[in-house]
Amino acid sequence: MTPIPVDDPADPRLSAYTQMRERDLVGREGRFIAEGEVVLRVLLSGAARFRIESVLVSPERLPGLAPALAGLAAPVYVAAKPVMGAVAGFPIHRGVLAVGLRGPEPDPDALVPASPALLVGLVGLANHDNVGGLFRNAAAFGADAVLLDAETCDPLYRKAIRVSAGTSLTVPFARLPTGDALLALCERHRLTPLALSPRGEDIGRLPPLPRALLLLGAEGPGLPEALMARARRVAIPMAPGVDSLNVAVAGAVALHRLGGERLAPI
């Protein structure tokens, strides 16, 4: 790895990093932005299924990252933070960015293990913080994969990756068109679909489920009733006067219960 100094925000080699917020909204033609040291180290670790196209760091961050970057074939650009901010369109306080390549989308059916299996299905989640948090929970509690419907936001959105602490780069995920398609996948692979509901059975008293998919919907509307009716309803007991949890928190509680023997003491 030979660092490449850049001092001109208009340098065409940095074009993938320009106006990041606007391009977050419209997509990047098979690319995504990774922000921060934690996320970059995940990309460099080999645990992620994505390749790095380039790295952009500030001079003060380079010495600490140099050992991790040593074997990287992709270019490593070095620019002062004001230059990075001018390129991105806002201040880059962390001083660490990278461009990753998405690659081909996996087949959802290929992500279901033969046995046992624990998957997460996200339906209509448009909040990047919640999606990022749920990927982190999926990683922490041993889920095999996350499946998303077409209405769920991109887990490779810059903020979702950051909130996930890089786990949206390591937990396998794939898209299906609808919640109904998620349930059809459950039928094909003998997965028990579970839906959180205040009217469900206590999740703490569930017998072990060797093959399950936990369905989670957007805060407020939740899962469509038509999907709930076809799933096994489970509830998280709570103190009187509290009727719900943030979806990422609820997902963490449920996955901890369902993880079973996948989990080990820290």
C-alpha positions in Angstrom: 0.0 0.0 0.0 1.4 3.3 -1.1 -0.6 6.3 0.1 -1.6 8.7 -2.7 -1.8 12.4 -1.6 -4.7 14.4 -3.0 -5.2 18.1 -2.3 -7.7 19.1 -5.0 -11.4 18.4 -4.1 -12.1 18.3 -7.9 -9.6 15.4 -8.4 -11.5 12.9 -10.6 -10.0 10.0 -8.6 -12.3 11.1 -5.7 -15.5 11.3 -7.8 -17.1 8.3 -6.0 -17.0 10.4 -2.8 -18.6 13.5 -4.1 -21.9 14.9 -2.7 -22.4 11.9 -0.5 -25.7 12.9 1.1 -27.5 13.5 -2.2 -26.1 10.2 -3.7 -27.2 8.3 -0.6 -30.7 9.0 -1.8 -30.3 8.0 -5.4 -27.8 5.2 -5.3 -24.3 4.8 -6.5 -24.4 2.3 -9.4 -23.2 -0.8 -7.6 -21.2 1.0 -4.9 -21.6 2.0 -1.3 -19.8 4.3 1.1 -18.3 3.0 4.3 -17.6 5.6 7.0 -15.4 5.4 10.1 -12.6 3.2 11.3 -14.8 0.5 12.8 -16.6 -0.1 9.5 -13.4 0.1 7.4 -11.7 -2.5 9.6 -14.7 -4.8 9.1 -14.3 -4.4 5.3 -10.6 -5.1 5.6 -11.0 -8.1 7.9 -12.1 -10.5 5.2 -15.4 -11.2 7.1 -17.3 -9.0 4.7 -18.4 -10.3 1.3 -17.8 -7.0 -0.4 -14.6 -5.7 -2.1 -13.0 -2.3 -1.5 -12.6 0.0 -4.6 -10.7 2.7 -2.8 -10.0 4.3 0.6 -9.9 8.0 1.5 -8.4 9.0 4.9 -7.0 12.1 6.6 -3.3 12.3 7.3 -3.7 12.0 11.0 -5.7 8.7 10.7 -3.2 7.0 8.3 -0.5 5.8 10.9 -3.1 3.9 13.0 -4.6 2.3 9.9 -1.4 1.6 8.0 -0.9 -2.0 9.3 -4.5 -2.9 8.4 -4.2 -1.3 4.9 -0.7 -2.8 4.2 -2.0 -5.6 2.0 -4.8 -3.7 0.3 -4.5 -3.7 -3.5 -7.1 -0.8 -3.9 -5.8 2.8 -3.9 -5.5 4.6 -0.6 -6.0 8.4 -1.0 -4.9 10.8 1.7 -6.5 14.2 2.0 -6.8 16.8 4.7 -10.2 16.9 6.4 -11.2 20.2 4.7 -10.5 18.6 1.3 -12.5 15.5 2.4 -15.4 17.8 3.5 -15.3 19.7 0.2 -15.5 16.5 -1.7 -18.3 14.9 0.4 -20.3 18.1 0.8 -20.2 18.1 4.6 -17.5 17.8 7.3 -15.9 14.4 7.7 -15.0 14.4 11.4 -13.9 10.8 11.5 -11.5 11.2 8.6 -12.1 7.7 7.3 -14.1 6.8 4.2 -14.1 3.9 1.7 -16.0 2.9 -1.4 -17.2 -0.7 -1.5 -18.5 -2.7 -4.5 -21.9 -4.4 -4.0 -21.4 -7.4 -6.3 -24.2 -9.7 -7.3 -27.3 -10.0 -5.1 -27.6 -13.4 -3.4 -30.5 -15.8 -3.9 -32.7 -15.6 -0.8 -33.2 -19.4 -0.8 -29.5 -20.0 -0.8 -29.2 -18.2 2.5 -31.4 -20.7 4.4 -29.3 -23.3 6.1 -30.3 -27.0 6.0 -30.7 -27.2 9.8 -30.9 -25.6 12.2 -31.9 -22.1 11.0 -32.7 -18.7 12.4 -33.4 -15.8 10.1 -34.8 -12.3 10.4 -37.4 -11.0 8.0 -37.9 -7.2 7.7 -41.1 -5.8 6.3 -41.5 -2.1 5.5 -38.7 -0.8 7.6 -37.7 2.6 6.2 -35.6 3.8 9.2 -31.9 3.4 8.6 -31.1 3.4 12.3 -33.5 0.6 13.0 -32.3 -1.5 10.1 -28.7 -0.9 11.1 -29.5 -1.8 14.7 -31.3 -5.0 13.7 -28.3 -6.2 11.6 -26.1 -5.6 14.7 -28.6 -7.7 16.7 -28.7 -10.4 14.1 -25.0 -10.7 14.3 -24.9 -10.6 18.1 -27.5 -13.3 18.5 -26.4 -15.7 15.8 -29.0 -15.2 13.0 -28.0 -16.9 9.8 -29.3 -14.1 7.5 -31.6 -11.1 7.1 -34.3 -11.1 4.4 -35.8 -7.8 3.4 -38.9 -6.9 1.4 -38.9 -4.3 -1.3 -40.1 -1.5 1.0 -37.3 -1.9 3.6 -34.4 0.5 3.2 -31.0 -0.4 2.0 -28.7 -2.0 4.7 -25.7 -0.6 2.7 -26.9 3.0 3.2 -24.0 4.8 4.8 -25.8 5.5 8.1 -27.2 1.9 8.3 -23.7 0.5 8.0 -22.4 2.8 10.6 -25.2 2.1 13.1 -24.7 -1.7 12.5 -21.1 -1.3 13.5 -20.2 -2.9 10.1 -22.4 -6.0 10.6 -24.5 -5.2 7.6 -21.3 -6.0 5.7 -21.0 -9.4 7.3 -24.5 -10.8 8.0 -25.8 -12.3 4.7 -28.9 -10.6 3.3 -31.1 -10.7 0.3 -34.4 -9.1 -0.9 -37.7 -10.6 -1.7 -40.6 -8.5 -3.3 -43.1 -8.7 -0.5 -44.0 -10.1 3.0 -46.0 -12.8 1.2 -42.8 -13.9 -0.5 -41.1 -14.2 2.9 -43.9 -16.5 4.1 -43.6 -18.5 0.9 -39.9 -19.0 1.6 -40.8 -20.2 5.1 -43.0 -22.8 3.6 -40.4 -24.0 1.1 -37.8 -24.4 3.9 -40.0 -25.5 6.8 -39.3 -22.4 8.8 -41.7 -21.3 11.5 -42.7 -17.7 10.9 -42.8 -15.7 14.2 -44.5 -12.3 14.6 -44.3 -10.1 17.7 -47.7 -9.1 19.1 -49.0 -8.0 22.5 -51.6 -10.7 22.1 -49.1 -13.5 21.4 -47.8 -16.2 23.6 -44.9 -15.4 26.0 -41.7 -15.7 23.9 -39.9 -16.8 27.1 -42.0 -19.9 27.2 -41.6 -21.0 23.6 -40.2 -24.5 23.2 -37.0 -24.6 21.2 -37.6 -23.9 17.5 -34.9 -25.5 15.3 -36.1 -23.6 12.2 -37.6 -20.1 12.6 -37.9 -16.7 10.9 -38.6 -13.7 13.0 -40.8 -11.1 11.2 -40.4 -7.5 12.2 -42.3 -4.5 10.8 -42.1 -0.7 10.9 -42.7 1.1 14.2 -46.3 2.4 14.4 -48.0 0.3 11.7 -46.1 -2.9 12.5 -46.6 -5.9 10.4 -49.7 -6.1 8.1 -52.5 -8.1 9.7 -52.6 -10.5 6.8 -49.0 -11.5 7.6 -49.6 -11.7 11.3 -52.5 -14.1 10.7 -50.2 -16.5 9.0 -47.4 -16.4 11.6 -47.1 -17.7 15.1 -47.7 -14.7 17.4 -45.3 -14.2 20.3 -45.1 -11.5 22.9 -42.4 -9.9 25.0 -43.8 -9.4 28.6 -43.4 -5.8 29.8 -44.3 -3.8 32.9 -47.8 -2.4 33.1 -48.4 0.9 31.2 -45.8 0.1 28.5 -47.2 -1.4 25.4 -44.3 -1.5 23.0 -40.6 -1.3 22.4 -38.5 0.2 19.6 -38.3 -2.4 16.8 -34.6 -2.8 17.1 -34.9 -3.4 20.9 -37.8 -5.8 20.5 -35.8 -7.6 17.8 -32.8 -7.9 20.2 -34.9 -9.4 23.0 -36.6 -11.8 20.7 -33.4 -12.9 19.0 -31.7 -13.4 22.3 -34.5 -15.8 23.3 -34.4 -17.6 20.0 -30.6 -17.8 19.7 -30.5 -20.6 22.3 -27.4 -22.7 21.9 -25.9 -20.4 19.3 -25.0 -18.0 22.1 -22.0 -18.2 24.4 -21.1 -16.1 27.5 -19.0 -13.1 26.8 
